[in-house]
Amino acid sequence: MRRGRQKGKGQHQRQEQPRIARVHEPASSARIYMNHGIDINTNLGEGFGHYKVDNEAEILPYVTSANIACGAHAGDPVHMEEALEMVRYYGLALGAHIGYPDLQGFGRRELHLSSSELRANVLFQLGALSGMARTFGFEITQVRPHGYLYRQMSHDVRVATIVAKAIAEFDPWLVVIGPASNPLLQSGERAGIRVAPEAWVDRVYDADGNLLPHTHSRAILKNPNEILKQAANLIYKNQVVAVDGTIVHLDFQTIHLHANVPESHYIAEEIRRMVPNACALTSEPFSVEQEDGDPELAFS
């Protein structure tokens, strides 16, 4: 029976007005319904063996959910167990951070698996984390892809649908976190599973609302002030300024925070102040958005 909840602790010359672009305006029945607030998520347990990511635990007091690496792009049984301990301690919603089986490339290298291989890898990672989580008395709420798989799901409906259908096979109440793009919503509709579009505070977008690839020289924001400025634009205006100056509207339900950015603790604390009503995603059936647009809850 679902679902046990873990508990825990100025120039003078005339300037042209920037072009405004909107990303996936149409409503989607795949979107998870949240009656207030937004989720703040982070990745956890992305080490392997003796290698650990610094500062992962420092931002946990300021997030509402954490996605644990499941042994493909990063993570191993010991790291997963340690991460589960932290999730329980802080009372966070639990996510599975899935990726391509690419430890050497941290899941960021271009890989192409067959449909059956991709499905099997998704199910394997979900099964590994789910089995360990049950020993702590709770279950997975959400699934977040990583690296190249994340990028693929932003533009490749076939790959996004394979992943979404595999997740639905494992547990149809799970929520998929992914790029704020139409392919994600379409894959959710095809698989009959809910999705939560995501925004980044430390990554730069193009004019179409897609993240610049990691190989781009301007892909990552490193100045804390720039990161907080982008966070404020997202939280208060639902928009970002793209690399070419275009203002892009993003319709999102969760914000992603990285632990390995400069002054990550300070950034996380400030962003949480901007979102006083932050709330975790939920995989319960009463969170489904009604198709007729009525925000009334389906279940009491």
N, C-alpha and C positions, 0 to 999 in steps of 0.2 A: 504494500500500500504506500502511495506517495502522500505526504512528503515530509520527512522529519527535518526540522530546522535546527541547524547548529546554533548554539548560543555562546556568547563570550563577552568578553570585556569591550614757416610760410614765405613762399615766393610771391613777388608782386605781379609777375606776368600771369596772364590768364591760363588756367590749366583746364584740360578737358576733363569732363566728368567720367569717372570710371564706369566701364561696362558692368552690368549686373547680370549674372547668370544664376539660374536656379537648377538644382539637382533633384530629379525624380519628384516632381510636384504631385502627380496623381496619388490618391490614397490607395493603400494596399490592404487586403484582408489578412496578409501575412504579418503585418506589424503587430507587435505586442502592445497591449494597452496599458498605459501608466497614467493614473489619474492625477499625479503630481510629481514634480521633481525629475531628476535624471540620475542615472547610475554613473559612478566613477569607478573604472576598473583598472587593474594593473596585472602584469605578468609576474609569476612567482616560480621559483625552483628551476630557473633556466641555467643552472650549472650542470656539471657532469664530473663524476669522480672527485678529484681534489680541487677542481675549478668551481668557484662560486661567484655569483654576481653581487657586487657591492651594493649596499644601501636598499636592498629589496625590502627588508623589514621596516626601514625607517619611514616609509610612506604609507604603511598599512593602516595606521590610525586615521588616515584621511580619505580612504577609499571605501567603497561599499561592496566590492566584489574582487576576487582574485582568481586568475586563470593559471592553473598549474601545468607546466610542461610535462608531457606524458612519455618521454623517452625516445622520441623520434628526432626532432631537431635539437633537443636538449632534454635534460632530466634523466634521473635514474631512480631505482626504488628508494634509496636512502634520501635523496633530495626530495622526492615526492612525499615521503612520510614526514620529513621536517616541515615541508610547506603546508601539509595538512594540519600539523600542530599549530602553525601560525594562523591559518584560516579559522580554526576552532577558537583559538585564544581571542581573536579580534571579532568574532561573530560575523564573518563575511559570507556572502553568497559564493558558492564554489563553481568555478569554471574549468573546463578542460581546454588546455592550450595545445592544439593539434597542429602538426606540420608534416612536411615530407621527411622521409627517413634519411637525414643528411646531417649527421653530427659534425662532420668536418667543415661543412659550409654553413652551419647554423641555420639550415633550412632556407637560406636566401638564394641558393643557386637554382638555376632553371632546370627543373626535372619534369618529365612527362611520363606518367604511369598510365597503364591501361585502366579502363573503367573498373574492372574487377580488382586490380591491384590497389587503386585508390580507395575503393570501398572497404577492402580488407584492412588497409592501414588505418583508416578512420575508426573502424570497429575495434581494432586491436588497442588503439590508444584510449578510447573511451572505456573499454573493458578493464584495462589496467588501472586507470584512476578510479573508476567506480568501485572496483573490488577493494582497493585500499581505503577508499572513503567510507565504505560501510563498516569497517572496523572502528571508525571514529564516530559512527552513529548518524552519518548524514550522506546525502547524495548530490550528484551534479545538478546544477541549475542551468548552466549555459555552456556553450562551446564557442571558442574563438580560434580561428585559423591563424597561422603564423607565416611570415616571410613571403616566399614566392607563392605559396598556396593562397595567402590573403590577396596578393596582387591579382592572381588569376581569377579569383572569385569576384573581383571588381569589374571584370569585363567579359569573362567567359561563362556564359549561362550553362553550358554543358558541364564544365567542371563544378560550378557552384551547385548545380542540381544533383550531381553524383554525391557530393559531400552532404548536401541537405537531406537527400533520401537515405543515406547511410545513417545519419543522425536520427532521422525519423524511425528507422528500423530499430535502432537501439532504444530510443525512448521518445515518443512523439510529443512529449511535453517540454523537451529541452528547447532553449532559446539559442539561436545562432547570432553571434555578434560578428559584424563584418562591415565592409566599406559602405558608406552612404551612397549607394548606386542602384540603378534599376535591376541589374543582373541578380543582386542579392535578394531583392523583393520577389522577382520572378521565380527564383529557385525555391524560395519559401512557399510560394503559392503552388508550385508544381509538386512539392514534397508534402504539402499539408502541414507545415511546421512554421512556428513564429520566428520572426527575425527582429533584431534591434540594431538599426544603423548606428555607426560609430563615428566620432570626430576625434581628431588628434590635435593636441596643443603644441607639439614640438616638431611637426612635420609640415612641409610646404606643399601646397596644392597647385595643380594647373588650372587653366580656365574652365575645364570641364568638370572640376570637382574631384579629380583623381589625385592621389598622392604621387609626388615625383619619386622615381625609383631611387634606391639608396646610392646608386652610382652617380647620380646627378650632383653637381658641385654645390647646389643650393638646396638639397633635399631636406636637411635637418636644421632646425633652429637651435642654436647653442647658447644664446644670450638669455638669461632668465627674464629680463625685462621684455624681450620680444615674445617669449613663450607666454608670459602672463598677459601681454597685450592681445595675442591671438586667442587666449582662453577667454578674455573678457568679451571680445567680438563674438565668439561662439556662444557663450552663455547668455549674454544680454541681447544679441542681435541675430543669432543663428547664421552668422556669416564669417567668411575668412577672406583675406586679400590674397589672391593667387600670385604666382611668381611674376606674371606680366602686368599686375596691377588691377586685374579684373576682380570685382567683388562677387564672390560666389556664395549663394545661399545654400546652407546645408541643413537638412532635416534629420536630426539625430536624436538618439535616446540614451546614449552612453558616451562618456568621454574616456579616452585612454591616456594613462599616465605612465611614463617610463621612470624606472628607478635609477638608471645610469646616465641621467642628464646632470649638468652642473647644478648644484644647490637644489637637488630634487626634493629634499625635506621642506625647504622654504617654499618651493613652487607648489607642492602638494597642499601645504597648509593654507596658502593664499587662495588656491582654487577651491578648496573646501569652504572657505569663507564666502566665496562667490556663489556657492550652491548650498545655502543653509538647509534646504529641504531635500538634500540628496537621498535617494532611496535605491536599494538594490533591485535588479531585475527579478522577476519571479516566474517560475515555470508552472505555477498552478493554473488550472483551467479558467478560473474566474478573471484572469488577466487578459483574456482574448478580446481584441477590439471587435465590436459588432459591425457586420458588413453594411448595415443600413446607416452607419455613422452615429448611431445612438450610443453615447458613452456609458449607458447604464450597465451595470455589472450583470454578467450572465448567470452567476451563481451567488447566493448569499452565504 
